[in-house]
């Protein structure tokens, strides 16, 4: 997201951001969170007000939760107990392998460089790291309309068809599973293999 563009919208997103998540998407996220190991570190990337982190907190208070977003105004609404970091997806201020999981909810299309952002996701994930992505397929008519409106608003509108995103994740060592209804899709991915190692965040 472009930080300055969203700085004044934190309150609006805090009150209404959940509306872009249908029930089946929320159920899939809950399942993703419940399957994480005890005390796992989860990054809500491009998370704005930290909606996904707040849902994760309710399901799993044992998790170490972080939100990274370029908008200071959005991060001001992150829940207590969740770490907030002002950062772009393409340049995350964390050490290699720190997180066990990364969630990207309705944010991938805001990234300026999706490939570079996915490189960063792969870098900050540890062995057997997991990724959860919710976004819109730009090929059906509703997806094309959303992309058109985003571009009118000056956003990158980097919407990827799910098969393209799967291929990009495969190139970075992930295997993935797709669920799609209409123009909405959820992609869950996990490292096929990665060298072990643990470090601390540099924030």
C-alpha positions as CSV (number, residue, x, y, z in Angstrom):
1,X,0.0,0.0,0.0
2,X,1.0,3.6,-0.5
3,X,1.5,4.8,3.1
4,X,0.3,8.4,2.7
5,X,-2.7,7.4,0.7
6,X,-4.0,5.2,3.5
7,X,-2.9,7.3,6.6
8,X,-6.3,8.9,7.0
9,X,-8.3,5.8,6.4
10,X,-7.3,3.8,9.5
11,X,-10.6,4.3,11.3
12,X,-12.6,3.4,8.3
13,X,-10.7,0.2,7.7
14,X,-10.8,-0.7,11.4
15,X,-14.6,-0.5,11.4
16,X,-15.4,-2.0,8.0
17,X,-12.3,-3.9,6.8
18,X,-13.8,-7.2,7.8
19,X,-16.5,-6.8,5.2
20,X,-14.2,-7.8,2.3
21,X,-13.7,-11.3,4.0
22,X,-16.6,-13.7,3.2
23,X,-17.3,-16.3,5.8
24,X,-15.6,-19.1,4.0
25,X,-12.4,-17.1,3.8
26,X,-12.5,-16.3,7.5
27,X,-13.0,-20.0,8.2
28,X,-10.0,-20.9,6.1
29,X,-7.9,-18.4,8.0
30,X,-9.1,-19.7,11.3
31,X,-8.1,-23.2,10.3
32,X,-4.7,-21.9,9.1
33,X,-4.0,-20.3,12.5
34,X,-5.3,-23.2,14.5
35,X,-2.8,-25.5,12.8
36,X,0.3,-23.4,13.7
37,X,2.6,-24.7,16.4
38,X,2.4,-23.4,19.9
39,X,4.1,-20.0,20.3
40,X,4.6,-19.6,16.5
41,X,5.5,-16.2,15.1
42,X,2.9,-14.9,12.6
43,X,3.4,-11.9,10.3
44,X,0.3,-10.1,9.0
45,X,2.0,-8.5,5.9
46,X,0.4,-5.4,4.4
47,X,-1.9,-5.8,7.3
48,X,-3.1,-2.2,7.7
49,X,-5.0,-2.1,11.0
50,X,-4.0,-5.7,11.8
51,X,-7.3,-7.3,11.1
52,X,-5.8,-10.8,10.5
53,X,-3.6,-10.5,13.5
54,X,-6.5,-9.5,15.7
55,X,-8.5,-12.6,14.5
56,X,-5.4,-14.8,15.1
57,X,-5.1,-13.3,18.6
58,X,-8.6,-14.4,19.5
59,X,-8.1,-17.9,18.3
60,X,-4.5,-18.3,19.5
61,X,-3.4,-16.0,22.3
62,X,-0.1,-18.0,22.5
63,X,1.1,-16.7,19.1
64,X,3.7,-13.9,18.7
65,X,1.9,-11.6,16.3
66,X,3.3,-8.9,14.1
67,X,1.8,-6.5,11.5
68,X,3.9,-4.8,8.8
69,X,2.5,-2.0,6.7
70,X,3.8,1.2,5.2
71,X,1.0,3.3,6.6
72,X,1.6,4.8,10.0
73,X,-2.1,5.9,10.1
74,X,-3.3,2.4,9.6
75,X,-0.9,0.9,12.1
76,X,-2.2,3.2,14.8
77,X,-5.2,1.0,15.1
78,X,-3.4,-2.3,15.6
79,X,-4.6,-4.2,18.7
80,X,-2.7,-4.2,22.0
81,X,-0.4,-7.2,22.3
82,X,0.4,-7.2,18.5
83,X,3.7,-5.8,17.3
84,X,3.4,-3.1,14.6
85,X,6.2,-2.2,12.2
86,X,6.1,0.4,9.5
87,X,7.6,-1.3,6.5
88,X,7.0,-2.2,2.9
89,X,6.6,-5.8,1.8
90,X,9.6,-5.4,-0.5
91,X,12.0,-4.5,2.3
92,X,11.1,-6.2,5.6
93,X,13.2,-5.3,8.7
94,X,13.4,-8.8,10.0
95,X,16.2,-11.3,10.1
96,X,16.2,-14.4,8.0
97,X,14.0,-17.2,9.1
98,X,12.3,-15.4,12.0
99,X,8.7,-16.2,11.3
100,X,6.8,-19.5,11.2
101,X,3.9,-18.1,9.1
102,X,3.0,-15.1,6.9
103,X,-0.6,-14.0,6.2
104,X,-1.4,-11.6,3.3
105,X,-5.0,-10.7,3.3
106,X,-6.4,-8.6,0.5
107,X,-3.1,-6.8,0.2
108,X,-0.9,-8.6,-2.4
109,X,-2.3,-6.4,-5.2
110,X,-1.1,-3.3,-3.3
111,X,2.5,-4.3,-3.4
112,X,4.7,-2.3,-5.8
113,X,6.8,-5.4,-6.7
114,X,5.1,-8.7,-6.0
115,X,8.1,-10.8,-7.0
116,X,10.4,-8.9,-4.6
117,X,7.8,-9.1,-1.9
118,X,7.6,-12.9,-2.3
119,X,11.4,-13.0,-2.1
120,X,11.2,-11.2,1.3
121,X,8.4,-13.6,2.5
122,X,10.6,-16.6,1.6
123,X,13.6,-14.9,3.3
124,X,11.9,-14.2,6.7
125,X,10.2,-17.6,6.9
126,X,11.9,-20.4,8.8
127,X,12.0,-24.1,7.8
128,X,8.5,-25.5,7.0
129,X,7.3,-21.9,6.9
130,X,3.7,-21.3,5.8
131,X,2.0,-18.6,3.8
132,X,-1.7,-17.7,3.6
133,X,-2.9,-15.4,0.8
134,X,-6.4,-14.0,0.1
135,X,-6.9,-12.0,-3.0
136,X,-8.9,-11.5,-6.2
137,X,-8.5,-13.2,-9.6
138,X,-8.4,-10.4,-12.2
139,X,-9.8,-12.6,-15.0
140,X,-13.6,-12.8,-14.0
141,X,-15.6,-9.7,-14.6
142,X,-15.8,-8.7,-10.9
143,X,-12.1,-9.0,-10.6
144,X,-11.5,-6.9,-13.7
145,X,-13.8,-4.2,-12.2
146,X,-11.9,-4.2,-8.9
147,X,-8.6,-3.8,-10.8
148,X,-10.0,-1.0,-12.9
149,X,-11.2,0.9,-9.8
150,X,-7.9,0.3,-8.0
151,X,-6.0,1.8,-10.9
152,X,-8.3,4.8,-11.0
153,X,-7.4,5.4,-7.4
154,X,-3.7,5.3,-8.3
155,X,-2.9,1.9,-6.8
156,X,-0.5,-0.7,-8.4
157,X,-3.5,-3.1,-8.8
158,X,-1.0,-6.0,-9.0
159,X,-3.7,-8.6,-9.1
160,X,-2.4,-12.1,-10.0
161,X,-4.4,-15.0,-11.3
162,X,-4.0,-17.8,-8.7
163,X,-2.1,-20.1,-11.1
164,X,0.4,-17.4,-11.7
165,X,0.9,-16.8,-7.9
166,X,1.2,-20.6,-7.5
167,X,4.0,-20.6,-10.1
168,X,5.8,-17.8,-8.4
169,X,5.6,-19.5,-5.0
170,X,6.8,-22.8,-6.6
171,X,9.9,-20.9,-7.9
172,X,10.7,-19.9,-4.4
173,X,10.4,-23.4,-2.9
174,X,6.8,-23.6,-1.9
175,X,4.1,-26.2,-2.6
176,X,0.6,-24.7,-2.5
177,X,-3.1,-25.5,-2.3
178,X,-5.8,-23.3,-3.9
179,X,-9.4,-22.8,-3.0
180,X,-11.5,-20.4,-5.1
181,X,-15.1,-19.2,-5.2
182,X,-15.9,-16.8,-8.0
183,X,-13.3,-14.1,-8.3
184,X,-12.0,-14.6,-4.7
185,X,-9.3,-17.1,-3.8
186,X,-7.3,-18.4,-0.9
187,X,-3.9,-19.9,-1.4
188,X,-2.1,-21.8,1.3
189,X,1.6,-22.6,0.7
190,X,4.4,-24.3,2.7
191,X,8.1,-24.7,2.1
192,X,9.0,-28.0,0.4
193,X,12.4,-27.6,2.1
194,X,14.6,-24.9,3.5
195,X,17.9,-24.8,5.4
196,X,17.3,-24.5,9.1
197,X,18.2,-21.5,11.1
198,X,16.7,-19.0,13.7
199,X,17.4,-15.4,14.3
200,X,15.8,-12.3,15.9
201,X,14.0,-9.4,14.3
202,X,16.0,-6.3,13.7
203,X,13.4,-3.8,14.8
